Amino acid sequence: MVLRSPILGGSKREKGSSRGSRFLLLGGLLVVSTLGVRDAMASVIYVDDSATGANSGQNWTDAYVNLSAALGTAAAGDEVWVAEGTYLSGGGITLPSGVVLYGGFAGNESAANQRNWNVHITTIAGPGFPGNDGSVLIATGTASGTILDGFTITDGYPVFAPGGGLYVNGGWMTVRHCVFQNNYLGWSYGAGLCATNATLIVENCIFSGNYSHLGSGGGMALTGATAATITDCVFSGNTVVTAGSGGEGQGAGIYNESSLPVSVTRCTFDGNIGRPFFVCQNSSQYAYGGGIDSVSSGLTVRDCVFRNNQAHYGAGIFAWGNTTIINSVFHHNTATVMCVNDFISAGGEGAAVGGLTFSPATINVINCTIAANTGREGVGLITYNAMNANLRNTIVWGNIANGEDIAPIDGQIKGNLNSQYSCIQHLLEPIPGEDPPDPANYPGCLDTNPQLVSVATGNLRLAAVSPCIDAGKNAFVPVGVVTDLDGAPRFSDVASVPDTGVGTPPIVDMGAYERPSLLLGDLNCDGVINMQDVPLFVLALVDPAAYTTGQPNCDVLRADMNSDGLANGRDTQGFITALTGP
C-alpha cells in the first residue's frame, strides 16, 4: 500500500472507479494502491433509491439505494449526496461525525451547488404514529463540520424521548435548508428538533406542523448547555399541549431552557399554538409561549415577526429570564383563556410578550412594533413578580383588551415597566380616581396615534405623517444594529419632519421599521429622478388611490415637491425642475 504524501503528489479518482482504489504519481511511476483504503481527501458517496447499478456509492449510476448503508461507509470529511425520493429511517439513522449530508439532487449533478432542494424533495421519514420508533435522525457527540443540508425530515414519533425529527446530543451540528414537518412527540422535548449540550447552527429551515403531546418545544427545544444560533427560519403551525402535570405545553415554536446564549434572527413565527388537552382542566400548568418560551437568561431575538400565535400567556414570547427583543413585530397574536373549572378561568395575558421570574430579570424591548394583538389584559406586554421590562423606541398600539374592568393602559401594558422614547396607547391617559400620569416618568414617550400604514393588514411601517419618525433615542439602539426589520438603514433622516428624538442626526425612528429619507420626485423609489417617474407623478396627482410600486414606504408623498403635505398641481413645476435640473 502506498500512503499519500503532499510531497509526492496528489491523488485522483477516475469517475466510476472503485471507491477504494488510489492512483499516486511517484517520480513518473503510476502506482495503484490496494482496494478498500479510503482517500486521504474527502470522498463523495452517492445515494439514489432509484439507482439500478452496482449499489457501491461510486457515482449516480452505481449509487447506494439505502441511506443507512451509505452512511455506514462515511467518515469525517466525506460528503453524502442524496437524490430526491423518500428514505425510511427504520429505528432511527445515526449521523456520522464530521460528514456533510446533502439532499436535493436530481441524480445527475457533478457539483453540490447544482442541486435544488426546493424542486428535488429529499425526504427522510420515520414510521409515524403508531410506530413509536423514536427520532428520525440522531447525532451524538458529532465533531465540527457535521452538516445536514437540503432534507425534509418527517414522521418521527418518540415517546418519553427527545427530538422527533432530529436529536442532537452533544457535539456540533449545522442544519441548513431543511424542512421539519409532521413530527410527533410524547412527554418530552422538541418534536421537530431537540439539541442538548450542543453547539447548534440552524439556517434557512422550516418547522411546520410538528406536535408535542404533553411535552414542550413543538418546532424546536434547546436544553442543557446548548449554544444555538437560529437564522432565517420559519416556525408555522406547530403545537404544544398541556394537561397539567408540569414541564409541558411550553414553546410551540421554540422552547429554550439552555444555560448558554441563544440568538434567533430574521425568523417568522406564524400560527403556532399552545393549548390545553382538556377543554376544562383544574390545573396551574398553562400553555406559555406560542412563538417562543424561554426559561433561561441569554435569549436575543432580532428582526423577527410574530403573528397569529396563541398561548394562555405570552402568545408571541414568554420569558422567564433576561431577554432582549430588537427590531421585531408582534401582530394579531392571541392570549387565550383557559377554563380551570366552572367558576374560574386563567390566561388571556401577554398576547405579544409576557415575563415572569422570582429573581430579578429584565426584558429589553427595543425598536419593536406591537399592534392588533388580543387578550384580557396586558395584551402588548405584561410582567409578573420580579420580572422587569424596558420599552425603548417601541410602538404599542391598537391592541385589544377584552377583560372586564380593565384600565385602558393596563389593556396595552402592565407590570414592572420602564418606558422611554416609545409610543404607547393610553400611556398618559388619566385613570378615574387616580392622579394623572406624570410625563416626566416617561421620557420622550408619546400616546398619540403612530400612524401606521395599515394595522388591519399587518403593514406596520410608518406613514409619512407619523409622529414616530425621527423621534427615538439613538443611544438605545444596540451596537451593531444598523438596519431595520426591512433590512433598510436603521438611521435615516426625513428632512421634512422635525427631529424630536435624542442623538446626533440622523435620529432613529420608533418601531421596527425606519421611515426612509424621501427623494422628492423619485416616484418609483429607484434612487434617481428620470423619465420613468413621469407617469407615476401624473398618477399621483390624478388618481392617487391607483398609485402603487409594490415597495414599502414608496408612496404618493414623493410627488409632494413643495412639502405642503399634498400632492397636487402646485408640485408640477418642482417636479419638472428636479427632472431636468442637475
BAGU-171507 format. One record per residue (C-alpha): residue number from 1; residue in one letter; x, y, z. Coordinates in pm, 1 decimal, always signed. Each point is the difference from the previous one (the first is absolute). Example, Ala and Ser with C-alpha at 12.3 -4.5 7.8 and 13.67 -1.06 7.14 Angstrom:
2
> 1  a  +1230.0  -450.0  +780.0
> 2  s  +137.0  +344.0  -66.0
REM end
This chain:
582
> 1  m  +0.0  +0.0  +0.0
> 2  v  +126.0  +349.4  -85.4
> 3  l  -79.0  +283.0  +242.3
> 4  r  -95.2  +338.1  -144.7
> 5  s  +248.3  +278.6  +62.1
> 6  p  -26.7  +364.9  -105.3
> 7  i  +367.3  -17.8  -102.7
> 8  l  -52.6  -296.1  -228.8
> 9  g  -308.1  +142.2  -168.6
> 10  g  -376.4  -9.7  +22.8
> 11  s  -246.5  -279.0  -58.6
> 12  k  -273.2  -5.1  -262.9
> 13  r  -302.4  -225.9  -26.3
> 14  e  -130.4  -80.9  -345.7
> 15  k  -373.4  +30.0  -40.1
> 16  g  -158.8  -338.2  +42.8
> 17  s  +311.3  -158.2  +152.2
> 18  s  -11.7  -217.8  +308.5
> 19  r  -29.2  +224.1  +303.6
> 20  g  +295.1  -155.9  +179.2
> 21  s  +242.1  +21.7  -293.5
> 22  r  +280.3  +255.1  +13.0
> 23  f  +218.6  +143.9  -274.1
> 24  l  +325.0  +163.2  +111.9
> 25  l  +272.8  +148.5  -216.4
> 26  l  +346.6  -75.3  +143.3
> 27  g  +283.2  +134.4  -213.1
> 28  g  -195.5  -70.7  -319.8
> 29  l  -100.6  -351.1  +111.5
> 30  l  -373.0  -69.5  +30.8
> 31  v  -63.6  -205.9  +311.5
> 32  v  -341.3  -152.7  +78.5
> 33  s  -68.1  -53.7  +366.8
> 34  t  -190.2  -295.0  +138.7
> 35  l  -379.6  +8.2  -5.0
> 36  g  -200.9  +91.3  +306.7
> 37  v  +221.3  +288.6  +115.2
> 38  r  -172.7  +338.4  +42.0
> 39  d  +135.2  +306.2  -177.8
> 40  a  +180.4  +245.6  +223.8
> 41  m  -205.2  +267.6  -174.2
> 42  a  -376.9  +21.4  +43.7
> 43  s  -212.3  -249.3  -188.3
> 44  v  -345.0  +42.9  -150.8
> 45  i  -242.8  -281.3  +67.3
> 46  y  -309.2  -14.8  -223.9
> 47  v  -347.0  -111.5  +110.8
> 48  d  -300.3  -43.2  -228.9
> 49  d  -288.5  -230.5  +88.1
> 50  s  -76.5  -43.9  -371.9
> 51  a  +355.8  -95.5  -102.0
> 52  t  +40.0  -335.6  -179.2
> 53  g  +378.0  -33.7  -8.7
> 54  a  +253.4  -169.8  +225.0
> 55  n  -131.6  +154.3  +326.1
> 56  s  +354.4  +108.7  +88.6
> 57  g  -46.5  +376.8  +40.9
> 58  q  +270.4  +75.4  -258.7
> 59  n  -214.1  +218.2  -224.9
> 60  w  -364.4  +68.3  -79.2
> 61  t  -36.5  -315.0  -211.3
> 62  d  +143.0  -223.5  +271.6
> 63  a  -144.1  +198.7  +291.5
> 64  y  -102.4  -159.3  +324.4
> 65  v  -376.0  -47.6  +13.8
> 66  n  -3.2  -8.1  +380.1
> 67  l  +97.1  +312.5  +194.4
> 68  s  +99.6  -184.2  +316.5
> 69  a  +234.5  -224.2  -195.9
> 70  a  +164.3  +303.9  -158.0
> 71  l  +49.7  +174.6  +332.5
> 72  g  +156.7  -313.2  +139.2
> 73  t  +290.8  +43.4  -242.5
> 74  a  +47.3  +375.4  +56.1
> 75  a  +282.1  +149.1  +204.3
> 76  a  +87.6  +352.2  +111.8
> 77  g  +52.8  +228.8  -298.2
> 78  d  -222.6  -199.6  -235.4
> 79  e  -304.8  +137.0  -176.5
> 80  v  -312.5  -210.6  -50.9
> 81  w  -211.8  +113.3  -296.7
> 82  v  -359.7  -121.0  +11.8
> 83  a  -238.4  +14.9  -296.2
> 84  e  -368.3  +86.9  +29.6
> 85  g  -221.4  -269.8  +144.3
> 86  t  -116.2  -130.3  +335.3
> 87  y  +244.6  -185.1  +222.8
> 88  l  -131.8  -184.7  +304.5
> 89  s  +189.1  +40.0  +324.3
> 90  g  -100.6  -333.4  +149.8
> 91  g  +84.7  +20.8  +368.5
> 92  g  +178.0  +331.2  -51.2
> 93  i  +305.2  +96.6  -204.9
> 94  t  +318.1  +102.5  +180.7
> 95  l  +189.3  +278.2  -175.2
> 96  p  +376.0  -66.0  -23.8
> 97  s  +229.2  +259.6  +153.3
> 98  g  +157.7  +259.1  -230.6
> 99  v  -201.6  -107.4  -305.0
> 100  v  -193.3  +240.3  -224.3
> 101  l  -336.4  -143.7  -102.7
> 102  y  -149.8  +177.4  -303.9
> 103  g  -350.9  -54.5  -137.0
> 104  g  -181.2  +157.6  -292.4
> 105  f  +169.0  -165.7  -297.1
> 106  a  -172.8  -109.1  -320.1
> 107  g  +257.5  -278.1  -31.3
> 108  n  +223.3  +131.1  -278.3
> 109  e  +192.9  +287.0  +157.6
> 110  s  +376.4  +28.1  +10.4
> 111  a  +17.5  +278.7  +259.9
> 112  a  -192.0  +59.8  +322.8
> 113  n  -97.4  +351.6  -104.0
> 114  q  -195.7  -140.0  -296.6
> 115  r  -265.4  -157.0  +224.7
> 116  n  -341.7  +151.7  +77.5
> 117  w  -149.7  -119.3  +327.2
> 118  n  -325.6  +187.7  -66.9
> 119  v  -62.5  -192.9  -322.7
> 120  h  +160.0  -337.5  +69.4
> 121  i  -160.0  -78.6  +334.5
> 122  t  +214.9  -240.8  +197.9
> 123  t  -189.4  -144.1  +294.0
> 124  i  +123.9  -198.2  +298.6
> 125  a  -305.2  -150.2  +169.1
> 126  g  -66.0  -179.4  +324.4
> 127  p  -281.8  -248.7  +53.0
> 128  g  -248.6  +259.4  +123.7
> 129  f  -279.9  -83.4  +239.6
> 130  p  -41.3  -264.2  +134.3
> 131  g  +355.1  -110.3  -79.6
> 132  n  +146.8  +148.3  +321.8
> 133  d  +342.4  -65.7  -148.9
> 134  g  +184.0  +307.5  +126.3
> 135  s  +182.1  +281.9  -173.8
> 136  v  +43.1  +1.9  -376.2
> 137  l  +361.7  +118.7  +28.5
> 138  i  +244.4  -8.8  +290.5
> 139  a  +332.3  +181.5  +36.0
> 140  t  +204.9  -84.7  +308.9
> 141  g  +320.0  +184.6  +80.7
> 142  t  +59.9  +93.0  -362.8
> 143  a  +305.7  +207.5  -86.4
> 144  s  +20.8  +336.9  -169.3
> 145  g  -86.1  -33.8  -367.4
> 146  t  -304.0  -223.3  +48.7
> 147  i  -266.1  +147.0  -228.0
> 148  l  -354.3  -94.4  -100.0
> 149  d  -107.9  +198.6  -305.7
> 150  g  -299.4  -20.5  -233.9
> 151  f  -233.3  -260.9  +152.7
> 152  t  -358.6  -39.7  +110.9
> 153  i  -13.0  -183.5  +333.6
> 154  t  -341.5  -137.9  +87.3
> 155  d  -201.7  -260.0  +192.1
> 156  g  +222.4  -32.3  +304.9
> 157  y  -186.3  -126.9  +304.3
> 158  p  +205.3  -48.9  +317.7
> 159  v  -178.1  -53.6  +331.4
> 160  f  +174.6  +105.8  +322.4
> 161  a  +303.3  +87.8  -215.1
> 162  p  +109.0  +333.3  -154.6
> 163  g  +25.2  +112.8  -360.6
> 164  g  -269.3  -133.7  -229.5
> 165  g  +167.3  +105.7  -323.9
> 166  l  +359.6  +48.0  +114.7
> 167  y  +164.8  -50.9  +337.1
> 168  v  +341.0  +163.7  +43.4
> 169  n  +159.3  -134.9  +317.3
> 170  g  +324.2  +185.5  +62.5
> 171  g  +256.9  +103.4  -255.8
> 172  w  -40.7  +237.0  -293.4
> 173  m  -268.1  +11.9  -268.9
> 174  t  -99.4  +226.2  -288.1
> 175  v  -344.6  -37.7  -157.7
> 176  r  -80.1  +191.7  -320.6
> 177  h  -278.6  +8.3  -257.3
> 178  c  -198.3  -268.4  +181.6
> 179  v  -371.2  -44.6  +63.0
> 180  f  -115.1  -161.3  +323.8
> 181  q  -365.4  -82.2  -39.8
> 182  n  -260.5  -226.0  +156.0
> 183  n  +225.7  -140.2  +268.3
> 184  y  -163.7  -106.5  +323.9
> 185  l  +119.9  -27.0  +356.1
> 186  g  -140.9  -133.6  +325.0
> 187  w  +106.7  +114.3  +346.5
> 188  s  +334.5  +150.6  -100.3
> 189  y  +170.7  +290.5  -181.6
> 190  g  +25.0  +112.8  -360.7
> 191  a  -242.4  -164.3  -241.3
> 192  g  +187.9  +140.9  -299.3
> 193  l  +349.9  +27.9  +143.0
> 194  c  +158.0  -26.2  +343.8
> 195  a  +358.8  +96.0  +87.3
> 196  t  +160.1  -80.8  +336.2
> 197  n  +345.5  +119.3  +108.8
> 198  a  +87.2  +81.5  -358.4
> 199  t  +119.1  +277.2  -229.1
> 200  l  -281.5  +42.8  -249.6
> 201  i  -30.8  +214.1  -313.4
> 202  v  -335.8  -2.7  -180.4
> 203  e  -39.4  +203.3  -320.3
> 204  n  -274.3  +36.5  -261.9
> 205  c  -216.9  -277.0  +142.4
> 206  i  -374.7  -51.5  +36.2
> 207  f  -165.2  -156.4  +304.5
> 208  s  -363.1  -67.9  -84.1
> 209  g  -281.8  -210.7  +139.7
> 210  n  +204.6  -163.7  +275.5
> 211  y  -187.3  -110.1  +312.6
> 212  s  +120.6  -46.0  +357.6
> 213  h  -252.3  -191.8  +209.6
> 214  l  +35.2  +81.5  +369.2
> 215  g  +351.4  +120.0  -75.8
> 216  s  +169.7  +324.9  -99.2
> 217  g  +157.7  +134.7  -316.1
> 218  g  -229.0  -65.7  -294.0
> 219  g  +247.0  +115.7  -261.1
> 220  m  +323.9  -7.6  +199.5
> 221  a  +130.6  -46.8  +352.6
> 222  l  +337.9  +111.2  +136.8
> 223  t  +107.0  -160.6  +327.2
> 224  g  +307.4  -36.6  +217.7
> 225  a  +300.2  +210.9  -102.2
> 226  t  -89.9  +61.7  -364.1
> 227  a  +138.2  +300.3  -186.1
> 228  a  -244.1  +54.4  -285.6
> 229  t  -13.0  +240.5  -293.6
> 230  i  -328.1  -11.7  -192.1
> 231  t  -21.9  +215.3  -312.6
> 232  d  -245.4  +53.7  -287.9
> 233  c  -238.8  -273.7  +111.1
> 234  v  -378.1  -37.3  -3.6
> 235  f  -197.8  -156.6  +285.6
> 236  s  -361.0  -53.0  -105.0
> 237  g  -292.0  -207.7  +123.3
> 238  n  +189.2  -178.4  +277.4
> 239  t  -189.3  -109.1  +311.2
> 240  v  +72.0  -76.7  +364.7
> 241  v  -262.7  -144.1  +232.1
> 242  t  -19.0  +8.3  +379.3
> 243  a  -214.1  -210.3  +232.1
> 244  g  +133.0  +145.1  +323.7
> 245  s  +271.1  -234.9  +121.9
> 246  g  +284.5  +256.1  -28.8
> 247  g  +279.6  +59.3  -251.6
> 248  e  -229.5  -8.6  -299.2
> 249  g  -188.1  +226.7  -237.6
> 250  q  +285.2  +249.7  -37.8
> 251  g  +146.4  +145.8  -317.8
> 252  a  -210.9  -108.8  -295.0
> 253  g  +262.1  +147.6  -232.8
> 254  i  +315.5  -15.5  +213.8
> 255  y  +47.8  -113.8  +358.1
> 256  n  +327.4  +124.9  +147.8
> 257  e  +141.2  -110.9  +331.6
> 258  s  +365.7  +14.4  -102.9
> 259  s  +249.8  +141.9  +246.6
> 260  l  +200.8  +153.6  -288.0
> 261  p  -87.3  +295.2  -228.2
> 262  v  -257.2  -58.8  -271.7
> 263  s  -62.9  +237.5  -291.8
> 264  v  -301.1  -2.0  -230.6
> 265  t  +37.5  +230.3  -301.4
> 266  r  -218.7  +79.0  -304.2
> 267  c  -249.3  -274.0  +84.2
> 268  t  -377.4  -13.5  -41.3
> 269  f  -234.4  -157.5  +254.8
> 270  d  -346.9  -43.5  -146.4
> 271  g  -297.0  -197.2  +129.5
> 272  n  +175.2  -193.3  +276.5
> 273  i  -233.0  -110.2  +278.3
> 274  g  +33.7  -94.2  +364.6
> 275  r  -324.1  -151.0  +131.7
> 276  p  -147.1  -222.8  +271.4
> 277  f  -78.8  -366.0  -53.9
> 278  f  -335.0  +22.8  +178.0
> 279  v  -259.5  +265.1  -69.7
> 280  c  -10.0  +77.2  +370.2
> 281  q  +280.8  -119.0  +227.9
> 282  n  +60.7  +80.9  +364.6
> 283  s  +366.4  +76.1  -28.3
> 284  s  +261.4  +270.6  +42.8
> 285  q  +196.9  -126.8  -301.5
> 286  y  -92.0  +229.3  -283.8
> 287  a  +133.9  +35.5  -352.9
> 288  y  +281.6  +255.5  -18.6
> 289  g  +168.2  +147.5  -306.1
> 290  g  -185.0  -64.1  -322.7
> 291  g  +301.9  +120.3  -198.0
> 292  i  +281.2  -37.4  +254.0
> 293  d  +10.8  -103.2  +363.8
> 294  s  +339.2  +72.0  +158.5
> 295  v  +62.6  -133.3  +349.4
> 296  s  +361.9  +117.3  +3.8
> 297  s  +183.2  +329.8  -19.9
> 298  g  +200.9  +92.9  -306.4
> 299  l  -261.6  -5.5  -277.7
> 300  t  +33.8  +263.5  -273.5
> 301  v  -272.1  +39.0  -262.1
> 302  r  +66.5  +235.1  -290.0
> 303  d  -178.2  +87.9  -325.7
> 304  c  -279.9  -251.5  +57.2
> 305  v  -373.7  -5.2  -69.5
> 306  f  -253.6  -156.0  +236.8
> 307  r  -354.9  -25.5  -129.8
> 308  n  -308.8  -216.7  +53.8
> 309  n  +156.6  -191.1  +290.2
> 310  q  -200.1  -114.8  +302.0
> 311  a  +71.4  -92.3  +361.6
> 312  h  -150.8  +70.2  +339.0
> 313  y  +294.4  +224.6  +90.8
> 314  g  +247.2  +159.2  -242.6
> 315  a  -151.7  -98.6  -332.1
> 316  g  +297.6  +158.3  -176.7
> 317  i  +276.7  -44.7  +257.8
> 318  f  -4.8  -98.1  +366.2
> 319  a  +324.2  +57.1  +188.1
> 320  w  +114.3  -131.0  +339.3
> 321  g  +345.5  +160.3  -12.7
> 322  n  +196.0  +286.4  -155.2
> 323  t  -118.5  +48.1  -356.3
> 324  t  +66.3  +259.1  -269.5
> 325  i  -237.5  +59.3  -291.7
> 326  i  +110.7  +234.6  -281.1
> 327  n  -157.3  +120.5  -328.3
> 328  s  -289.8  -245.6  +24.1
> 329  v  -372.9  +7.7  -69.5
> 330  f  -282.6  -157.0  +200.7
> 331  h  -329.0  +3.6  -188.5
> 332  h  -329.3  -181.5  +43.8
> 333  n  +114.0  -238.9  +272.1
> 334  t  -258.4  -119.7  +251.7
> 335  a  +34.6  -73.1  +370.7
> 336  t  -272.9  -258.8  +46.6
> 337  v  -201.6  -65.3  +314.4
> 338  m  +0.6  -344.9  +160.8
> 339  c  -287.1  -140.4  +198.4
> 340  v  +126.7  -119.6  +339.8
> 341  n  -342.6  -97.8  +131.2
> 342  d  -355.7  +116.6  -31.3
> 343  f  +77.7  +319.7  +191.2
> 344  i  +363.7  +82.3  -71.7
> 345  s  +193.7  +73.7  -315.6
> 346  a  +363.9  +92.0  -56.2
> 347  g  +224.7  +130.2  -272.4
> 348  g  -83.0  +262.7  -256.5
> 349  e  +303.5  +214.4  +88.0
> 350  g  +306.2  +111.4  -195.1
> 351  a  -122.0  -69.3  -351.2
> 352  a  +323.7  +145.6  -136.3
> 353  v  +254.9  -30.0  +282.3
> 354  g  -18.7  -125.8  +356.8
> 355  g  +257.0  -57.1  +270.5
> 356  l  +15.7  -158.3  +343.3
> 357  t  +288.3  -59.6  +238.1
> 358  f  +55.3  -23.4  +374.3
> 359  s  +354.9  +138.9  -18.6
> 360  p  +60.3  +339.4  -162.7
> 361  a  +17.5  -23.2  -378.4
> 362  t  -71.4  +232.8  -289.4
> 363  i  -164.3  -7.2  -340.1
> 364  n  +142.7  +268.4  -229.3
> 365  v  -236.4  +89.6  -284.8
> 366  i  +181.2  +226.9  -246.4
> 367  n  -139.0  +142.8  -325.1
> 368  c  -291.7  -241.4  -13.9
> 369  t  -355.5  +46.2  -122.8
> 370  i  -278.6  -170.8  +195.9
> 371  a  -346.0  +43.7  -152.1
> 372  a  -340.5  -166.6  -42.5
> 373  n  +59.7  -280.6  +249.1
> 374  t  -291.0  -127.4  +210.6
> 375  g  -40.6  -113.6  +360.2
> 376  r  -152.7  +87.1  +333.6
> 377  e  +266.8  +242.4  +128.0
> 378  g  +363.1  +90.3  -38.8
> 379  v  -56.4  -89.5  -361.5
> 380  g  +308.8  +172.9  -135.2
> 381  l  +233.2  -84.6  +287.5
> 382  i  -48.3  -130.1  +353.2
> 383  t  +242.8  -89.2  +276.7
> 384  y  -41.3  -179.6  +330.7
> 385  n  +189.1  -12.7  +330.1
> 386  a  +367.5  +99.5  -38.8
> 387  m  -2.8  +23.4  -380.0
> 388  n  +62.8  +350.9  -130.0
> 389  a  -43.7  +133.5  -350.9
> 390  n  +168.7  +289.9  -177.0
> 391  l  -180.7  +138.7  -303.3
> 392  r  +228.8  +204.5  -221.4
> 393  n  -85.9  +159.1  -338.3
> 394  t  -301.0  -234.0  -11.4
> 395  i  -359.3  +37.3  -120.9
> 396  v  -286.2  -167.3  +190.4
> 397  w  -328.2  +89.6  -167.2
> 398  g  -340.5  -137.6  -93.1
> 399  n  +15.8  -310.7  +216.7
> 400  i  -341.5  -127.1  +104.8
> 401  a  -67.9  -70.2  +367.9
> 402  n  -328.6  -179.4  +56.8
> 403  g  +23.0  -53.4  +376.7
> 404  e  -252.8  +156.3  +234.0
> 405  d  +78.1  +320.3  +189.4
> 406  i  +345.3  +37.1  -152.1
> 407  a  +157.6  +344.5  +13.2
> 408  p  +86.9  +112.2  -354.7
> 409  i  +376.1  +4.0  +62.1
> 410  d  -16.4  -345.7  +164.2
> 411  g  -156.4  -127.7  -317.7
> 412  q  +316.6  +95.5  -191.3
> 413  i  +281.5  -49.8  +253.7
> 414  k  +6.1  -108.9  +362.5
> 415  g  +256.3  -86.0  +266.0
> 416  n  +347.4  +122.1  +88.7
> 417  l  +64.4  +217.4  -301.7
> 418  n  +242.6  +277.3  -86.5
> 419  s  -104.3  +176.1  -319.1
> 420  q  +215.6  +255.4  -182.0
> 421  y  -20.6  +149.2  -348.7
> 422  s  -288.9  -226.2  -92.0
> 423  c  -350.4  +48.7  -134.4
> 424  i  -246.3  -177.7  +228.7
> 425  q  -375.1  +27.9  -24.5
> 426  h  -168.7  +139.4  +316.5
> 427  l  +338.8  +48.0  +172.4
> 428  l  -73.6  +357.5  +108.0
> 429  e  -376.4  -39.1  +29.0
> 430  p  -132.2  +70.4  +351.6
> 431  i  -169.7  -288.0  +184.2
> 432  p  -315.5  +111.7  +181.5
> 433  g  +65.3  +34.8  +372.7
> 434  e  +379.7  +2.9  -36.6
> 435  d  +258.1  +273.1  -45.2
> 436  p  +67.9  +71.8  -367.6
> 437  p  +318.0  -152.4  -140.5
> 438  d  +306.6  +222.1  +19.6
> 439  p  +163.0  +24.4  -345.0
> 440  a  +334.6  +46.1  +174.1
> 441  n  -18.2  -366.6  +99.7
> 442  y  -8.2  -96.5  -368.7
> 443  p  +279.4  +196.4  -172.6
> 444  g  -58.1  +52.2  -369.7
> 445  c  -320.5  -205.0  -4.5
> 446  l  -309.8  +67.6  -209.0
> 447  d  -356.7  -117.6  +27.1
> 448  t  -114.6  +137.1  -335.5
> 449  n  -92.2  -215.0  -298.3
> 450  p  +325.0  -125.4  -157.2
> 451  q  -162.1  +6.1  -345.8
> 452  l  +98.3  -347.4  -110.1
> 453  v  -70.6  -72.3  -365.9
> 454  s  -258.2  -273.0  +66.2
> 455  v  -42.2  -173.2  +334.7
> 456  a  -283.3  -210.7  -142.2
> 457  t  +213.1  -158.3  -271.2
> 458  g  +318.5  -16.1  +204.3
> 459  n  +191.6  +271.5  -185.1
> 460  l  +144.0  +159.1  +312.9
> 461  r  +241.6  +235.8  -175.8
> 462  l  -20.5  +369.8  +78.5
> 463  a  -213.2  +216.8  -225.1
> 464  a  +148.6  +328.0  -115.7
> 465  v  -192.9  +195.8  +267.0
> 466  s  +101.7  -222.2  +292.5
> 467  p  +110.5  +180.9  +317.0
> 468  c  +239.7  -291.4  +61.7
> 469  i  +232.7  +107.2  -281.7
> 470  d  +334.1  +127.5  +134.8
> 471  a  -144.3  -25.0  +351.5
> 472  g  +205.8  -273.8  +167.3
> 473  k  +323.1  +6.0  +196.0
> 474  n  +311.9  -107.2  -186.7
> 475  a  +176.8  -124.9  +311.8
> 476  f  -261.9  -270.0  +49.4
> 477  v  +88.4  -171.4  -327.3
> 478  p  +242.7  -283.2  +81.9
> 479  v  +349.0  +16.0  -147.3
> 480  g  +9.6  -179.3  -334.0
> 481  v  -368.6  +50.0  -79.4
> 482  v  +18.7  +207.2  -318.1
> 483  t  -310.9  -119.3  -186.9
> 484  d  -371.8  -24.5  +73.7
> 485  l  -238.1  -292.1  -49.2
> 486  d  -7.2  +66.8  -375.2
> 487  g  +379.2  -5.7  -15.1
> 488  a  -0.4  +373.9  -77.6
> 489  p  +234.1  +242.1  +183.3
> 490  r  -101.6  +28.0  +365.6
> 491  f  +86.8  +371.9  +12.7
> 492  s  -163.9  +205.3  -276.1
> 493  d  -94.7  +365.3  +19.8
> 494  v  -324.9  +127.9  -149.0
> 495  a  +82.9  +361.8  -67.7
> 496  s  -361.4  +118.6  +3.6
> 497  v  -54.4  -132.6  +355.4
> 498  p  +144.6  +184.3  +301.6
> 499  d  +229.8  -211.4  +216.6
> 500  t  -173.6  -63.1  +332.0
> 501  g  +225.2  -281.6  +115.3
> 502  v  +345.7  +8.5  +156.0
> 503  g  +342.7  -56.8  -151.9
> 504  t  +223.5  +115.1  -280.3
> 505  p  -209.6  +10.9  -320.6
> 506  p  -125.4  -200.0  -168.6
> 507  i  -234.4  -89.0  +285.6
> 508  v  -140.1  -349.3  +21.6
> 509  d  -374.3  -52.2  -45.0
> 510  m  -223.1  -180.2  +244.9
> 511  g  -115.8  -347.1  -100.4
> 512  a  +139.1  -290.8  -196.3
> 513  y  +12.7  +186.9  -331.9
> 514  e  +196.3  +313.6  -84.4
> 515  r  -170.4  +253.3  -223.9
> 516  p  +253.2  +59.2  -282.3
> 517  s  +109.9  +341.7  -112.3
> 518  l  -221.4  +131.8  -278.9
> 519  l  +160.1  +87.9  -329.4
> 520  l  -280.2  +222.3  -120.4
> 521  g  -78.2  -68.4  -362.9
> 522  d  +134.5  -357.5  +10.5
> 523  l  -345.3  -152.0  -42.7
> 524  n  +112.7  -357.6  -66.3
> 525  c  +253.6  +7.0  +286.4
> 526  d  +297.9  -115.5  -205.6
> 527  g  +223.6  +276.5  +136.2
> 528  v  -1.7  +223.7  -308.1
> 529  i  -242.3  +247.1  -160.1
> 530  n  -47.5  -75.7  -367.5
> 531  m  -264.6  -52.4  -269.7
> 532  q  -119.0  -321.3  +167.6
> 533  d  -142.1  +216.1  +279.7
> 534  v  -217.5  +212.1  -232.5
> 535  p  -302.1  -234.2  -36.3
> 536  l  +2.2  -68.3  +373.6
> 537  f  +10.5  +374.1  +75.8
> 538  v  -304.7  +52.6  -220.3
> 539  l  -175.9  -294.2  +166.9
> 540  a  +77.9  +138.0  +346.3
> 541  l  -175.7  +322.6  -93.9
> 542  v  -304.2  -128.2  -190.9
> 543  d  -66.9  -338.9  +166.1
> 544  p  +207.4  -45.0  +318.7
> 545  a  -202.1  -304.9  +104.2
> 546  a  +136.1  -184.6  -304.6
> 547  y  +361.7  +92.1  +74.6
> 548  t  +206.5  -302.1  +96.9
> 549  t  +357.5  -115.5  -43.3
> 550  g  -7.9  -309.7  +219.3
> 551  q  +278.7  +141.0  +217.2
> 552  p  -33.9  +89.3  +369.5
> 553  n  -17.9  +372.2  +77.5
> 554  c  -10.8  +89.5  -370.2
> 555  d  -313.6  +213.8  -3.0
> 556  v  -160.8  +297.7  -167.5
> 557  l  +164.8  +251.7  +232.6
> 558  r  +312.2  -32.1  -212.3
> 559  a  -199.2  +218.8  -241.8
> 560  d  -39.4  +268.6  +271.3
> 561  m  +280.1  +212.4  -140.7
> 562  n  -83.1  +309.5  +208.9
> 563  s  -39.8  -202.6  +323.5
> 564  d  -340.9  +141.4  +87.6
> 565  g  -140.6  -346.1  +79.6
> 566  l  -192.7  -26.0  -329.1
> 567  a  +79.0  -134.2  -344.3
> 568  n  -173.7  +231.8  -246.4
> 569  g  +49.8  +230.6  -295.3
> 570  r  +210.7  +241.5  +204.9
> 571  d  +274.3  -264.7  +4.5
> 572  t  +32.9  -15.5  -379.2
> 573  q  +263.5  +269.0  -42.6
> 574  g  +211.4  -149.7  +280.3
> 575  f  -16.1  -341.7  -165.9
> 576  i  +103.2  +142.0  -338.1
> 577  t  +293.7  +180.4  +164.4
> 578  a  +109.7  -320.5  +176.1
> 579  l  -36.4  -197.6  -322.7
> 580  t  +194.6  +237.4  -221.7
> 581  g  +236.3  +162.7  +249.5
> 582  p  +341.3  -121.3  +121.6
REM end
